[in-house]
Amino acid sequence: MTCFSRKDGLSIPSNLIVLMHPVIMKKDFRHAAADASFRAVENLGVEAALNDFSLCLPKEGGQERLRKTMRVASALFVMAFVMMMGGAVLLQLEPDQSWTLLQVCGILSGMAGFGVLFYVAGYIKRSSRKVLGPAFESMLKQGSSRPEFVGIEDAKTFSKFKLVPEDTAYLIIDHASCRLLIEGVLYTYSIRAEDVVELMQVRNKDNPGEGVRMTFLVGEVPLSMVLSQDEVKEAFAKKLLFKKEMHLFRLLRRWLDASVAELPLESN
């Protein structure tokens, strides 16, 4: 069944209205799509643009907010690495099996390092939720699914090692209008199901990690990005439940299956 966005009674996200400013401070992989979104809004107005296009609009002040979060997260990553390496060194200093103060300190240091790593994931999520503020609440009112926290990467550079993603966001599905709503720190997206031209589960070949590559059209401009979730949680769930597909891929695939017929879907 082909499903189109509602023409009547479509609620207009208030955050999209206040985001219409002409200057995009940093040109990244979303720049062309953002520019096309601005043109659509300027030519048609907000309501018509939402009805007829997928949109990708930048947020004012998002860069500084994300930069602050990532500085703290990077410092915590370094701390965790030092603690785990320090613990390993202490254990090497006492190779016998007897319990010594150095071995106890080494074990505690390693465990504390892993604890900091888990804390970092939670910190990034909580910080993003705090930054989004009212925009997150507005998204919840429009959506009809549980919000999912995701990292957003440029599909072309997904294989490159990064301590933190290029953006953090919450996504939710509005089944009534066949739209995927993504509220990020840097950008906000309103994606129509009929504009999605690719949905693929991808694996990072150079570094551990998986994600969902999505390509959709903003007018005639294609935008390709990778959405990822908590790697530790995802890996545990896949092994425990013996499932090859990521939770996020299953969620988005079902959304498209219910919205648009014969869309190219793959899972690697």
C-alpha positions, 0 to 999 in steps of 0.5 A, spaced: 500 500 500 502 506 498 501 511 503 502 519 502 502 524 507 496 527 510 494 534 506 488 535 511 489 536 519 497 535 518 500 538 525 506 543 523 512 542 528 513 548 531 521 547 531 521 547 524 518 554 524 523 557 528 529 554 525 528 557 518 534 562 518 538 563 512 545 561 514 548 554 515 554 555 519 558 549 517 557 545 511 557 538 512 554 532 508 547 535 509 548 542 506 545 540 499 539 537 503 538 543 508 539 548 502 533 544 498 529 544 504 530 552 505 528 553 498 522 549 499 519 552 505 521 559 502 517 557 495 511 553 498 511 555 505 511 551 511 505 547 511 506 545 503 513 544 504 511 538 509 506 535 505 510 535 499 517 534 501 522 531 506 526 536 510 532 537 513 533 543 517 539 545 521 538 548 528 541 554 531 547 554 536 547 546 535 554 546 534 556 549 540 552 544 544 554 538 541 561 540 541 561 541 549 558 534 550 563 531 545 569 534 549 566 531 556 565 525 552 572 524 549 575 526 556 571 520 559 573 516 554 580 517 555 580 516 562 576 510 561 582 507 556 587 510 561 584 506 567 583 500 563 591 500 561 593 502 568 589 496 570 593 491 565 599 494 567 598 493 574 596 485 573 602 484 569 607 487 574 604 481 579 604 475 574 603 469 579 596 467 582 597 470 589 592 476 591 596 482 592 595 489 593 597 491 585 593 485 583 587 488 586 588 495 584 589 492 577 582 489 577 579 495 580 582 499 575 580 495 569 573 494 572 572 502 573 574 503 566 569 499 563 564 502 568 566 509 565 565 507 558 558 505 560 557 512 563 559 515 557 554 512 553 548 514 558 551 521 559 551 523 551 544 520 551 542 524 557 545 530 554 542 530 548 535 529 551 536 535 555 539 540 549 533 538 545 528 540 551 521 542 548 523 540 541 523 533 544 516 533 547 513 536 541 516 530 537 513 525 542 506 528 541 506 527 533 509 520 533 506 513 534 512 509 536 517 509 542 522 514 541 529 511 539 536 514 541 541 514 535 547 517 533 548 520 526 554 519 521 555 521 514 554 514 510 561 516 506 565 516 512 562 511 517 568 506 516 572 511 519 574 511 527 570 516 531 570 517 538 563 520 538 558 520 532 557 527 528 550 528 531 546 525 536 538 524 535 532 521 537 527 518 532 520 517 532 515 514 527 508 518 525 504 512 522 498 516 521 502 521 516 507 515 514 513 520 516 520 518 520 521 524 525 528 525 527 530 530 532 537 531 532 542 536 536 544 539 529 539 538 525 531 536 525 528 531 519 521 530 517 522 524 512 516 521 508 516 514 507 515 515 499 522 519 499 526 513 502 530 510 496 535 505 500 534 502 507 540 497 508 544 494 514 551 496 514 557 493 518 563 497 519 569 494 516 575 497 519 572 498 526 567 494 530 560 497 529 553 496 525 548 501 523 542 502 518 544 506 512 538 510 509 538 514 503 532 519 502 530 525 497 529 532 499 526 534 493 531 532 488 537 532 492 539 525 495 541 525 502 545 518 505 546 517 512 548 512 517 543 511 524 547 507 529 545 505 536 548 502 543 553 497 540 554 493 546 546 493 547 545 491 540 551 486 540 548 483 547 541 482 544 543 479 537 547 474 541 542 472 546 536 472 541 540 469 535 537 475 530 542 477 525 538 484 524 539 490 528 533 492 532 533 499 528 533 496 522 527 492 523 523 498 526 524 502 520 523 496 515 517 495 518 515 502 517 516 502 510 513 495 509 507 498 512 507 505 508 510 504 501 510 498 496 516 495 493 522 499 496 529 496 495 531 493 502 537 489 503 540 487 509 548 485 509 
